[in-house]
Structures are given as structure tokens and as C-alpha cells.
Amino acid sequence: MERKIVGVVSGKGGVGKTSITASLASLAKKDSMMKVIVSDCDVDAPNLAIILPPDEESKIDIKDTFTTLKSEFLEDLCNNCRQCVDDHFCEFNALHWDSQNSIPKIDFLKCEGCGACKVLCPTHAFKIVAVKSGEIISYRSKMGFPLTYGKTQLGSTTSGKLVSESKEHVKNLKEYNESNLIFIDGPPGIGCPVIATLSNLDYVITVCEPTPSALHDLLRVIEVIHQFNIPFGILINKSDLQSSFQNTFSKYMSDTNYEILGKIPFDLSIPKAMSFAKPVVQYAPDSKASLAIKEIYTNLKRTLWDQN
């Protein structure tokens, strides 16, 4: 079977994206036709590893990434003129004057690595260097398939680049050549990390709930998906939520005629499964939510490989 890369995204956080990804991957692992790999690209808040921890015998590989640029001060070249601070070289206020030592100091967290200080300094006492921006962790999960995830380091500002590196890292796994289904748990929103996640996908699952805020943010992420011209389907979590907005939500879905990949009813088995750090299809395989997710998995396979 031709390899397919599927991204799972949401316009807003907290709609069940990660737990659904874990359940779909779990079902794929039990499918004899599938060789699955999972990657968590929500690099600013990766938590898929909580539900899919490493196998006790698995080696955990950690790779440092250097995608963030920061300014570095070269004291030997400084003539102590104060021009960098007095003339406000840094628009991000990352430079301040150390009066005791008569040299400028760089606030690491505020520095954006733009290079203005390097260009403007008359003695070239600054240079721009790549610093550690995060890590990419990979291992074999207890479910038996490989899991990778990126983790942004505090102060780094290039999470989009870390997402791209995390996706590329999947290709270095020994299981990659035999794989035919790769799930990517993307970040919420429509920012740079989401754009990096959507790049080169074969299909996108957009997760939402029947609430005003979820629908609003769903429309925003669909606009981004349209820019990539990627086929997508909508997965409605807590589909039977009783609210005054339900009719408006249902009418919108009907009017747009977007593909509805499936609906998951409200089910307390999901938070219970999360409390035990397990996918719901493993914790409660006969629950309403699990049965719905199994149907969604079947629909996904049919969509990806045009099965009859």
C-alpha cells in the first residue's frame, strides 16, 4: 500500500486532538495491513507521549536541534562606546548596559536573532549564532510502533522549524521504509507550527466540537488547509453536546457540504482513559466513543486508499 501521511489538527486546543490521534494509531497497529508511525509535532506542548509511553526495553533517542538564532557579544571587539544601547540598535529591547563592566548585555529571552546589532555595531562586536532550540525524542511505544516528538526549549522562537525537523526525523527511523501510514499530531491554531505541520501531507483530519469558539477556529484552520490544497475531513468530538448552538453548527456543516469523517459522542470513558494514560479504544474498547472511533478509522482507510 502506498504510504500516506495524515495530519491531525484543530483550530483551538482542548478538543480531543491528541487522544483521538492515539486511538487511531492504536487501531492502525492492530490492523494487519498497516505499518504505522506516529509523530507529535505540537512542539510547544507535546503530550502524546503521556498516552503512548515508551516500551520498557526501548532505547530512547534524543537529538538536539539548533534552529534558533541568537546574538552573541564579542567583548574583545567592543570599544565601550555604548552606541548599541544609546542608539537603540535592538527593537526587541534585548540589549542593556552593564555599568559595572562598561559593556552591553544581551537578554537571551528577548533576543530574536535578527542581526541588527551585528550590522549596526561599528566594531562588529556582535555575531549571530545558532543555539539549541529543542529536542527530538524518539522511541518504540508500548503499543509497538515508533513515536517521535519535538520539544521546544524555553526562549526559542522557531517552533515552526522544529516541526519541520521533527517531520524529517521520521524519515531516519529504520521503520520508515516499511511504513504505509504516518500520523502527525499537529499543534492547535493557525500559526507557523501549523503551517509547517501541513506541508507535504496527504490528508488532514480537523477536530472540532459543536461550540461557537470551536467552529470559529475551525473555519480559520480550513482557510489555511485550502492554501495547501490538501484534502481534509472534519471529525466532530462531543457531537451530541446539548446546547443552543447545536442547530447553527449542524446547519453550517450541512450547507458547506464538507466531508464529515465521523462523529464521537460525549463519553466519560475518554477522560477515564486519559487518567490511566491509555487510548480510549484500548481502555474501553466497547464504549460509545471507541465504537465511533473504529468507524472513523474505517472511513479514513476508505478515503485514503479509495477502498470500496
C-alpha positions in Angstrom: 0.0 0.0 0.0 1.2 3.5 -0.9 2.4 5.4 2.2 0.0 8.1 3.4 0.9 10.9 5.8 -2.1 12.1 7.8 -2.1 15.3 10.0 -4.5 15.8 12.9 -5.1 19.5 13.6 -7.6 21.7 15.3 -8.3 25.4 15.2 -8.4 25.5 19.0 -6.9 23.5 21.8 -8.7 21.1 24.1 -11.0 19.5 21.6 -9.5 16.0 21.8 -7.0 16.0 19.0 -4.2 14.2 20.8 -6.4 11.5 22.4 -8.0 10.8 19.0 -4.6 10.5 17.4 -3.5 8.0 20.0 -6.7 5.9 19.4 -6.4 6.0 15.6 -2.8 4.9 15.9 -3.7 2.1 18.3 -6.3 0.8 15.8 -3.8 1.0 13.0 -1.3 -1.0 14.9 -3.9 -3.8 15.3 -4.6 -3.7 11.6 -2.5 -6.3 9.8 -2.4 -4.2 6.7 -0.9 -1.2 8.4 2.7 -0.3 9.4 2.2 2.8 11.5 4.5 5.6 12.8 3.3 8.5 15.0 4.9 11.9 15.4 3.8 14.6 17.8 4.5 18.0 16.2 2.8 20.1 18.9 6.4 21.0 19.8 5.4 23.8 22.2 3.3 21.4 24.3 3.9 17.8 23.3 1.8 15.4 25.4 1.2 12.4 23.1 4.0 10.6 24.9 1.8 10.6 28.1 -0.7 8.3 26.4 1.9 6.4 24.4 4.8 5.9 26.7 8.0 4.0 25.7 8.3 0.3 25.9 10.4 -0.7 28.9 13.0 -2.3 26.6 13.0 0.6 24.1 16.0 2.8 23.7 15.1 6.5 23.9 17.0 8.5 21.4 17.4 12.3 22.0 18.6 14.6 19.3 19.4 18.3 20.0 18.2 20.8 17.4 19.7 24.2 16.6 17.1 26.1 14.7 17.1 29.3 16.8 19.4 32.2 16.1 20.6 34.5 18.9 23.1 37.3 19.2 26.4 36.7 20.9 28.6 39.5 22.3 32.3 39.6 21.4 33.9 41.5 24.3 37.3 41.7 22.7 36.0 43.7 19.8 34.0 46.2 21.9 35.3 49.7 22.4 32.7 50.5 25.1 31.1 53.3 23.1 27.5 52.5 24.4 26.2 53.2 20.9 24.3 49.9 20.7 22.2 50.9 23.8 22.1 54.6 23.4 21.0 54.4 19.7 18.6 51.5 20.4 20.1 49.0 18.0 17.7 46.3 19.2 14.0 46.9 18.6 13.2 44.0 20.9 14.9 45.6 23.9 17.3 42.7 24.3 20.3 45.0 24.9 21.1 46.8 28.1 24.2 48.4 29.5 26.3 46.8 32.3 27.6 49.9 34.0 29.9 47.9 36.3 31.8 46.3 33.4 31.1 49.0 30.8 29.8 46.5 28.2 26.4 45.7 26.7 24.5 42.6 28.0 22.1 40.5 25.9 18.8 39.3 27.3 18.6 35.8 25.8 14.9 35.5 26.1 14.2 38.8 24.3 16.7 38.4 21.5 15.1 37.4 18.2 18.4 36.8 16.4 17.5 39.4 13.7 21.1 40.5 13.3 20.6 44.3 13.6 23.2 44.6 16.4 25.7 42.8 14.2 25.1 45.1 11.2 25.0 48.4 13.2 27.9 47.9 15.6 30.8 49.9 14.3 33.4 47.4 15.7 31.4 44.3 14.8 31.3 43.2 18.4 28.2 41.0 17.9 27.7 37.9 15.9 24.6 35.7 15.2 24.9 32.0 16.2 22.6 29.0 16.2 21.7 27.9 19.7 19.9 24.8 21.0 16.2 25.3 20.3 14.8 22.0 21.4 15.0 18.2 21.2 13.6 15.5 19.1 12.8 12.4 21.1 12.1 9.0 19.5 11.4 5.5 20.9 9.2 2.4 20.4 6.0 2.9 22.3 4.3 0.2 24.4 1.8 -0.1 21.6 4.6 -1.4 19.4 5.0 1.4 16.9 7.6 4.2 16.8 6.8 7.5 18.3 8.7 10.7 17.8 8.1 14.2 19.2 9.7 17.6 19.2 10.1 19.6 22.4 10.9 23.4 22.2 13.3 24.8 24.7 12.3 27.8 26.7 13.1 31.0 24.9 13.3 29.5 21.5 11.2 31.3 18.8 11.4 28.9 15.9 9.0 26.2 16.7 7.9 26.0 13.0 11.5 25.0 12.1 11.5 22.4 14.9 8.2 20.9 13.5 9.9 20.6 10.0 12.9 18.9 11.6 10.7 16.6 13.6 8.9 15.5 10.4 12.2 15.0 8.6 13.5 12.9 11.6 10.7 10.4 10.9 12.4 9.5 7.6 15.5 8.5 9.5 13.7 5.8 11.5 14.5 2.2 10.5 10.8 1.5 10.3 10.1 4.3 7.8 10.7 2.4 4.6 8.2 -0.3 5.6 5.6 2.2 6.9 2.4 2.9 5.0 0.6 5.2 7.5 2.1 8.1 9.4 0.0 10.1 11.9 1.2 13.6 12.8 -0.4 15.1 15.8 -0.2 18.8 15.0 -0.5 21.9 17.2 -3.7 23.9 17.5 -4.3 27.3 15.9 -3.1 28.6 12.5 0.4 29.8 13.3 3.8 28.9 11.9 4.0 25.4 13.6 0.6 24.5 12.0 1.8 25.7 8.6 4.9 23.5 9.0 2.8 20.6 10.0 0.5 20.8 7.0 3.4 20.9 4.5 3.5 17.7 2.3 0.6 15.9 4.0 -1.7 13.6 2.0 -4.7 14.2 4.2 -5.8 16.3 7.2 -8.2 15.4 10.0 -9.6 18.6 11.5 -11.1 18.0 15.0 -13.7 20.3 16.4 -16.7 20.5 18.8 -20.1 21.9 18.2 -19.4 25.2 20.1 -19.1 28.8 18.7 -15.4 29.1 19.5 -14.5 25.7 18.0 -16.4 26.5 14.8 -14.8 29.9 14.5 -11.3 28.4 14.9 -12.2 25.5 12.6 -13.0 28.0 9.8 -9.6 29.6 10.3 -7.7 26.4 10.0 -9.7 25.3 7.0 -8.7 28.5 5.2 -5.0 27.6 5.9 -5.6 24.0 4.6 -7.2 25.4 1.4 -3.9 27.3 0.7 -2.1 23.9 0.6 -4.8 22.3 -1.5 -4.9 19.2 0.8 -8.0 17.0 1.1 -9.4 17.1 4.6 -12.2 15.7 6.7 -13.9 17.0 9.8 -14.2 14.9 12.9 -16.8 16.2 15.4 -16.0 15.4 19.0 -18.8 15.5 21.6 -21.1 15.6 18.7 -24.3 15.2 20.8 -23.4 18.1 23.1 -26.7 19.7 24.1 -26.5 23.5 23.5 -28.4 26.3 21.8 -25.6 26.4 19.2 -26.1 22.8 18.1 -28.7 23.7 15.3 -26.5 26.5 14.0 -23.5 24.2 13.9 -25.4 21.4 12.2 -26.8 23.8 9.6 -23.3 25.1 8.8 -21.9 21.6 8.3 -24.9 20.7 6.1 -24.6 23.9 4.0 -20.8 23.7 3.4 -21.0 20.0 2.4 -17.5 19.4 3.8 -16.6 15.7 4.3 -17.6 14.6 7.8 -15.1 11.8 8.6 -17.1 10.9 11.7 -18.7 11.9 15.0 -17.7 11.0 18.5 -20.5 11.3 21.2 -19.8 12.6 24.6 -18.5 9.7 26.6 -16.9 9.7 30.1 -14.8 6.8 29.0 -12.4 9.2 27.3 -11.4 11.3 30.4 -11.2 8.0 32.4 -8.9 6.5 29.7 -6.8 9.7 29.9 -6.5 9.4 33.7 -5.0 5.9 33.1 -2.8 7.3 30.3 -4.3 5.0 27.7 -6.1 5.4 24.3 -9.8 5.0 24.9 -10.0 2.2 22.3 -7.6 0.3 24.5 -9.1 1.2 27.9 -12.8 0.8 26.9 -13.0 -0.9 23.5 -16.8 -1.3 23.7 -17.6 2.2 24.8 -19.6 4.6 22.6 -16.6 6.7 21.8 -14.4 3.7 20.9 -17.0 2.3 18.6 -17.3 5.7 16.9 -13.5 6.0 16.5 -13.3 2.5 15.0 -15.9 3.6 12.4 -13.8 6.7 11.8 -10.7 4.6 11.3 -12.6 2.5 8.7 -13.8 5.7 6.9 -10.2 7.1 7.0 -8.8 4.0 5.3 -11.5 4.1 2.7 -10.8 7.8 2.0 -7.0 7.4 1.8 -6.9 4.4 -0.4 -10.2 4.7 -2.3 -11.4 1.4 -0.9 -14.9 0.2 -1.9 
